[in-house]
């Protein structure tokens, strides 16, 4: 790897959806584009958030000129307060995105430490050999942006997340003429969103969602609950307009809803936002005069909608004749939790509508029809698909080839790709991986702590306490504590057999080994695990503790 070349290296978001973190290098200096996270699933018990491992660029942070954020979705900014202390570089963003980041840094106690640069919409700035211009594009959040990155080797166009929408409700995206001018000036490489590459059509307009929601809500008699992604401020504005048209008062449930509305208003958006009803007052209004806008579109167990479905929300309940509208898509991996939530609502005789029942949601990512237009406008020499699983990236690269792009490459996290000079090629590998937030600690995803917790959650745990006399023999039967393993209660035959196995393991120890705690622990642990695997068909964690007679005297 020659760091004087023009290089691109994804550390997150290539081969997966979420955790976007991309690096560009030119003349030995680096910039990072986005610093995102994703949510953990049951494979990581006790863990909420997952981040890309920034170790590669952390080792080069003296040459890291800045972190440039394309927009405010969590998979692009969510890791900032957790990873910034490892990067310690300035942060650049447009006003709404910066307001969200500023709130995160305040919560993390970092606001006074971080150098923040707020860039106007469509604004430009320089970082070393990089000239960067924000290019507004439509997306499912305010201030979605592409980045035009000018370098001595040529111009790069990093699309960020985007779609085409002639009526986005909030914001003014760049026109085809403006994008064509970028292509006319010459683009070396386009690094582009691949999320919806399997959809042959355009994603649709927010205006169509407004019309559909109005049609659906008109005539409903009970309470109406609309759940959507809180970050989609245009959708929030649409819901507020639907409520006004139908003579309903808006009530917000969910911390992120309040946070997004406040940030949008502070940065000049949602100017006609209606007065909202306080949470504790909403239940006293007639049911046909309320429209609840809440979090929980993915079935999150702690979100407002799940608490309503469980009947344990402090301020709102649902009943037969009410309607819940999911103005959102199902994020892959959330099918089970969302299915459980919908079934709970149905059993309450609550009517449920999703995007499969009515056009109440449109995606924020481009289908192939939109990708085609972007390639026709930008006309890059090189296509680098990102923001997608391996199958998305491969399909996007094939599509770029059909669009006449000279060279394409579907990357994996850690690939160091030379864009110029010379031919497009993977020239090295950067260490890449994942970090998890475990309480207040950041750990590698493959750490012993996480592996042990996973094993315990799936197979249970056995703790064996050995009381040894001054000669290294068992002073009494071992004490066995079993958690999460069937058949190991105190009076079960299996417990008696396990105690016999422990006795045999102790009897097999040599004279000197009896006085070495490590040898005692290992002999009993191995014998016990073998026995439990054979008789329970499980592979529990086995921990052995040794207490000696002289320890008791102390």
Beta strands, then each sheet from edge to edge (+ up, - down):
strand 1: 6-12
strand 2: 14-15
strand 3: 21-26
strand 4: 29-33
strand 5: 37-39
strand 6: 49-52
strand 7: 64-68
strand 8: 91-94
strand 9: 116-119
strand 10: 124-127
strand 11: 130-136
strand 12: 145-151
strand 13: 154-158
strand 14: 189-193
strand 15: 224-227
strand 16: 249-253
strand 17: 290-294
strand 18: 323-326
strand 19: 351-353
strand 20: 382-386
strand 21: 388-389
strand 22: 407-408
strand 23: 415-420
strand 24: 425-429
strand 25: 434-438
strand 26: 441-444
strand 27: 461-468
strand 28: 479-483
strand 29: 541-548
sheet 1: 9+ 8+ 7+ 4+ 3- 1+ 23- 24+
sheet 2: 2+ 21+
sheet 3: 5+ 6- 25+ 26-
sheet 4: 10+ 11- 12+ 13- 14- 20- 22-
sheet 5: 16+ 17+ 15+ 18+ 19+
sheet 6: 28+ 27- 29-
end
